[in-house]
Amino acid sequence: MDAFLCLMHLTTGIIVEALFNAFALAAFCKFVLFSMFEMRYFVSCWKAQLPQGAWGEAEQERREVSALYSRTYALCIALIVLGYRVPTLTFPLTTLGFSFWLPQIFWNVVKDADPRRPAFSTQYVVGMTCSRLVVPLYLHGWSGNFLHLKPNRLFCGVLVVYALAQMVVLLAQQKYGTSAVIPSSLIPAKYRPYDYHRKPRQRRRNEVECVICMAIIEDTGVGCMVTPCEHVFHADCLQQWMEIKMECPSCRAQLL
């Protein structure tokens, strides 16, 4: 979205010469934001999801990152050209761009996000949702916009309801948990959350102590968590570990 806003500010500055300096500065700031900071953050998130050992030599890493950048920028350029060549797709593409909370909602379902550790603060979610709506509501909702676009209040209403619905679902997930918002029957079996608080199928000697804190596990109830590979840890220890690595501390198997 910031890449599109960068081009939109630049195009507007060219069309309206009196506003060129201000809009060119905004376009430059957006360019720095998405090309440097957001892309680096994107790559960091992508690398964090890869299993240990997925990275090879330095040359292979550079090729993987270059391919990721290429696909991302190619998709942006393709959408820009498509929106320009097929004006009727402007509204669908805008709606697609405002689906920015859907990936996090889906991720919360897949990982069964813990309400005690929300991904975003409430102020951030509300602020980002409202601030993103300013530009399209100005251009498509006010007849006095400087581009002289014809108002489309139906589209504005749909966009507001769509963005706010995502915001409400995300905030509800973060406060009450995924299962309280989305019924388990609607979640595909492969995405249903794994129950880390289940009873272990069997007890082994190497499960007597938590290998994270090296303390004895006295209770196999609420205070402990069991991985898919049947290793037992203290709940607090494993939750802190999973925030850094999604691998079993004992056998390095991938966690769900």
N, C-alpha and C positions, 0 to 999 in steps of 0.2 A: 504493500500500500504506500509506503514511503517512496518507493521508486516511481510509482505512478504520480504521486503528489509532486515529486521533483519535476517531472516532465510537464505536468499541468501548470505549475507555477512558471516554468520557463516559457511555455507556449503562451500563457496569458500575458507575461511581460512583453513578449514580442508583438502580440496583437494590440495591446493597450500600451503605447509607448510611454505615456505619462507615468505608468506604474512599473516601468522596466527595472529601475534600480532596486526598488523594494522587493519585487517578485524574484529578481535574479539572485538577490541575497538569500531569500527563503529557499529557492531551488538549490543553491549551493549548500546550505545547511542540511537540507534533506538528502542531498547526494552524499555528503560526508557521513550522515547518520546511517544510511542503508548500506553504502559501499564499504565502509570500514567497520563501524561498531556492530551493526546488526548482523552482517555477514560473518564476522569473527565469532559472535555469540552463537549464530546458527551452526557454524562448524564445530564449536565447542560442545554444543548439545548433541550434535550428530556423533561425534567421537565418543562422548560419554555413554552412548547407548550400545556401542560396539563391544562384543565380548573380549575378554583379555586374550591377547595373542593375535587379534585380528589385524593388527598393524605389522607390517614387515619392515623392509629397509626404508631409508630416508627417501630414496627415489620413488618407491611405490607409494609412500605417504603423499608425496607431492602430486603424483598422478591422480590419486584418489580425491584429494582436495581440489585440484584443478578441474576434474570432471564434475564435481559437485557444484563449483562456481559456474561452470559452463552451462550445466543443465538449468540452474536457477536463472541466470541472465537470459538464456535462450527462451525460457518460458515467459519471462517478463516482456521481452521484445515481441514474441509471438502474440501475446494478449494485447499489447499496444497496437500492433499492426491490424489485428483482427477487429479491435474496437474502432479503429480509424476507417478501415475498408468496409465494415458492416455496421453502420450507425445504429441499426435496430438492436444490436447486441449490447449497447451501452448500459441499459438498465440491468440485464442479467449479469453482466460482468461486474457492475457496481455491487449488486447483491452478493455475488460470489466473494468480492473483496471484503465485504462486511461479515463474512463467516469466520472472523478471526478468533472467536472464542471456541469454535467447534473442535479444533484439534485438542485443546486443553480439556474440554468436556469428555471427548473420546479417551484421552490419556488417563483421566481420572477413573473412567470405567475399567479400562484395561488393567491399571495398577491398583485399583481399589483404594483410592487416595484416603489417607488418614485425616479426618476433620481437625485433629489436633495440630496438624502441620499443613496449613493451607499453602497452595502454590503462590498465591498473590494476596496482597492485603485488599480489604474491601474498598478502601479509598482509591487504590490503583485501578481496580476493575471498573468502578463507577466513573472515575475520571477519564480513563481511556475510552470507554464506551461513549460518553457524552462528547468528548472533544473530537472523536472521529466523525460524529454526526454533523458537526458545524458546517463543514464545506458543502456536502451534498444538499443539506437543508437550505443553505443560502442560495445555491445555484438553481435548485429545482423547486424551491418553495417560496421564494420572494420574487415578485415581478420586477422589482427595481434592481436586480443584479446587474453588474457592469458588463456581463457578457450578453445581456438581453435574451437569455434563454426563456422559453415559454414555461411557466410554472406547471408542475405535475404533482399536485398535492396527494393524489392517490399513491404514487410511488413513494413520496416522502413518508406517508403514513405507514406503508408496508415496511419501509426500511427501518423506521423507528421501532415498530412492534417487533420486527425480526431481531434487531440489535438488543433491545431490552429483554426479549425472551431468552436469548443466550446468556445475558448478564444474570438474570434471575436464576436460571438453571445452574450456572457456574457457582454463584454465591450459595445456593442451597446445597450443592454438592460439598462445598468447602465447610459448611456449617453442620450439616446433618449426615453427611456421608453419601456415597454413590447410590447405595441400595435404597435410601429414603427418597430419592428423586426418580430413579429409573428402575422399574420392576425387573427382577431377575429374569422373568419370562421373556422380556424384550431384548435381553442381551444374548448374543450368540454363545453357544457352549464354550468355544475356544477363548472367548473374552470374559467369561464369568470369573470373578475374583477367586483366587486360591485362598483357602482357609489356613492361614499360618498358625492359628490358635487351636488347631485340632490336636487330638491325642496322638502321640507317636505310636506307630504300629508295633514297634519293638524297641527294647532298650539295649543299647550297646555300651561297652565299657568306655569308649571314647566320647560318649554323650553324657557322662556323669558330670563333667565340668564344661563350662562355657569357654571355648577356645578364644573368645574375644577378650574377656576380662579375666580369664583364668580362675574364676571362682566356681565353687560347687553349685550345681543346679539342684536346689532342694525341693522345688515344686514344679510339676509338669502341667500345671493348670493355666490360669490366666497370666501368670508371671513369666511364661516362656512361650517361644514360638518354634514351630517345626517346619523345616524347609522341605521342598519336594523330594530331596535326596535323603530325607529321614534323619537329618542332624538337628539337634536341639540346642537352643541358645536362650539366654535371657531376652525378654521382649525388648527392653530398652536398648540393649547392646546391638541386637540385630537391626532394629529400626535405624539407629545411628549409622550402622555399617551400610545399610541399603541406600542411604542418602549419598554415599560416596561410590559404592560399587554394587552392582546387581549380580554378585557372585557369592556362592557359599564360601564362608571363611575356612571351612574344613577341606572340601574337595574341589573347590573352584567351579562347581557346576552352575549353570545359568539359573538365576532366580526368576520367578514369574512376577 
